[in-house]
C-alpha cells in the first residue's frame, strides 16, 4: 500500500481507539445508570456500537500489521508495477483504457484504481510499452497492448478518501 494509504489506516485506528471508543463507553455507562439494561435501548445501542468499534479496530490492526508500504514515486516505471498508471489499448475495439495499480484498500475500480491482486493488474505486471497480453474474462478473452506507463500519485486519483467524520459512529 502507499504511504498515504497507510497513514489513513493509522489515522482511523487512532481516532477509533482514542476518541470514538471512550465516547461510546461513556454513553454506555450513562445508559447503564438509568436502570434495567435488558429493556434499555440506549444501553443496547451503545453496547452494539462498542462491538462494531472493536471489530473495526481488530480489522484495522490486522491490515496495519500485514501491510507492506511502498512509495511508488521512488520506483522506476519503465515496466508495470505497484503505483504505475498504465494506458492500454484494447486490440479488438481499438479503445484506450487507463488504470493505476494500487493496494487492495486503496482501490476504486470505478475510478480506474485497481488492486494489485486484480486479474487485470496481475496480467499487466512486469510488462513494458508495446508488450501485448491476454486476459480471460467472463465475457471472453481480451487482448491488450501497453501504450504508456507513468507515475501519478494514487491519492490524486482517488474520489472516495475517508475523513475523520467517516470514522465516527452516529
C-alpha positions as CSV (number, residue, x, y, z in Angstrom):
1,X,0.0,0.0,0.0
2,X,1.1,3.6,-0.5
3,X,2.3,5.8,2.3
4,X,-0.9,7.9,2.2
5,X,-3.0,4.7,2.4
6,X,-1.0,3.5,5.4
7,X,-1.3,6.9,7.1
8,X,-5.1,6.9,6.6
9,X,-5.3,3.5,8.3
10,X,-3.3,4.7,11.3
11,X,-5.4,7.9,11.5
12,X,-8.7,5.8,11.6
13,X,-7.2,3.4,14.1
14,X,-6.1,6.2,16.5
15,X,-9.4,8.0,16.1
16,X,-11.5,5.0,16.9
17,X,-9.2,4.0,19.8
18,X,-8.7,7.4,21.4
19,X,-11.9,9.3,20.5
20,X,-14.8,7.1,19.5
21,X,-14.3,4.1,21.8
22,X,-14.0,6.2,25.0
23,X,-17.0,8.4,23.9
24,X,-19.2,5.3,23.3
25,X,-18.0,3.6,26.5
26,X,-19.2,6.8,28.4
27,X,-22.5,6.6,26.6
28,X,-22.9,3.0,27.7
29,X,-22.1,3.9,31.4
30,X,-24.7,6.7,31.4
31,X,-27.3,4.4,29.8
32,X,-26.5,1.7,32.3
33,X,-27.1,4.0,35.2
34,X,-30.7,4.6,34.0
35,X,-31.8,1.2,35.2
36,X,-32.9,-2.2,33.7
37,X,-30.3,-3.0,31.0
38,X,-32.4,-5.6,29.3
39,X,-35.0,-3.1,28.2
40,X,-32.7,-0.1,27.8
41,X,-32.4,0.8,24.2
42,X,-29.6,3.4,24.7
43,X,-27.6,0.8,26.6
44,X,-28.1,-1.8,23.9
45,X,-27.2,0.7,21.2
46,X,-24.0,1.7,22.9
47,X,-23.1,-1.9,23.5
48,X,-23.6,-2.6,19.8
49,X,-21.5,0.4,18.8
50,X,-18.7,-0.8,21.0
51,X,-18.8,-4.2,19.5
52,X,-18.7,-2.7,16.0
53,X,-15.8,-0.4,17.0
54,X,-13.9,-3.4,18.4
55,X,-14.4,-5.4,15.2
56,X,-13.2,-2.4,13.1
57,X,-10.1,-1.9,15.4
58,X,-9.3,-5.6,15.0
59,X,-9.6,-5.4,11.2
60,X,-7.5,-2.2,11.0
61,X,-4.8,-3.6,13.3
62,X,-4.6,-6.7,11.2
63,X,-4.3,-4.6,8.0
64,X,-1.6,-2.4,9.6
65,X,0.4,-5.4,10.7
66,X,0.2,-7.1,7.3
67,X,0.7,-4.0,5.2
68,X,3.8,-3.6,3.0
69,X,4.4,0.1,2.5
70,X,5.7,1.1,-0.9
71,X,6.5,4.6,-2.1
72,X,5.7,4.3,-5.9
73,X,7.2,7.7,-6.6
74,X,10.7,6.2,-5.9
75,X,10.1,3.3,-8.3
76,X,11.1,3.2,-12.0
77,X,8.0,2.9,-14.1
78,X,9.7,1.5,-17.2
79,X,7.6,-1.6,-16.7
80,X,4.2,-2.1,-15.0
81,X,4.4,-2.4,-11.2
82,X,2.8,-1.2,-8.0
83,X,1.8,2.5,-8.4
84,X,2.1,2.5,-12.1
85,X,-0.5,4.3,-14.2
86,X,-1.0,2.4,-17.4
87,X,-2.7,3.2,-20.6
88,X,-3.7,0.1,-22.5
89,X,-5.2,-0.4,-26.0
90,X,-8.0,-3.0,-26.4
91,X,-6.8,-4.7,-29.6
92,X,-10.4,-5.8,-30.5
93,X,-12.1,-2.5,-30.1
94,X,-9.1,-0.1,-30.6
95,X,-10.2,1.8,-27.5
96,X,-7.8,3.0,-24.9
97,X,-8.3,2.5,-21.2
98,X,-6.3,3.8,-18.2
99,X,-5.7,2.2,-14.8
100,X,-3.5,2.8,-11.8
101,X,-2.3,-0.2,-9.8
102,X,-2.7,0.3,-6.0
103,X,-3.2,-1.6,-2.8
104,X,-6.4,-3.5,-2.0
105,X,-7.8,-1.0,0.5
106,X,-6.9,1.9,-1.9
107,X,-8.7,0.5,-5.0
108,X,-11.6,2.2,-6.6
109,X,-12.2,0.3,-9.8
110,X,-14.9,2.7,-10.9
111,X,-12.2,5.4,-10.9
112,X,-9.5,3.4,-12.6
113,X,-7.7,2.4,-9.4
114,X,-7.3,-1.3,-9.5
115,X,-6.0,-3.6,-6.8
116,X,-2.5,-5.2,-7.4
117,X,-4.3,-8.5,-6.9
118,X,-6.9,-8.0,-9.6
119,X,-6.7,-10.2,-12.7
120,X,-6.0,-7.2,-15.0
121,X,-3.2,-5.9,-12.8
122,X,-1.7,-9.4,-12.5
123,X,-1.8,-9.7,-16.3
124,X,0.0,-6.3,-16.8
125,X,2.7,-6.7,-14.1
126,X,6.2,-6.6,-15.5
127,X,5.1,-5.7,-19.0
128,X,6.7,-2.8,-20.9
129,X,5.4,-0.4,-23.5
130,X,4.4,-2.2,-26.7
131,X,4.0,-5.5,-24.9
132,X,0.8,-7.4,-25.6
133,X,-1.1,-9.6,-23.2
134,X,-4.3,-11.6,-23.0
135,X,-6.7,-11.8,-20.1
136,X,-9.6,-14.3,-19.7
137,X,-12.8,-12.5,-18.5
138,X,-16.3,-13.9,-18.0
139,X,-17.3,-12.2,-21.3
140,X,-14.4,-14.0,-23.1
141,X,-10.7,-13.5,-23.7
142,X,-9.5,-9.9,-24.4
143,X,-6.2,-8.8,-25.9
144,X,-4.4,-5.6,-24.9
145,X,-1.3,-3.7,-25.7
146,X,0.6,-1.5,-23.2
147,X,0.6,2.0,-24.7
148,X,2.1,4.1,-21.9
149,X,3.4,3.6,-18.3
150,X,3.9,6.5,-16.0
151,X,3.6,7.5,-12.3
152,X,0.8,9.6,-10.9
153,X,0.1,9.8,-7.1
154,X,-2.7,7.3,-6.2
155,X,-4.3,9.8,-3.8
156,X,-4.6,12.5,-6.5
157,X,-6.8,10.0,-8.4
158,X,-9.0,8.8,-5.5
159,X,-12.5,10.2,-5.3
160,X,-13.5,8.4,-2.0
161,X,-11.0,9.5,0.6
162,X,-12.3,8.8,4.1
163,X,-12.0,11.6,6.7
164,X,-12.4,11.7,10.5
165,X,-16.1,12.3,10.1
166,X,-16.3,9.0,8.2
167,X,-14.7,7.2,11.2
168,X,-17.4,8.3,13.7
169,X,-20.4,6.4,14.7
170,X,-23.7,8.3,14.9
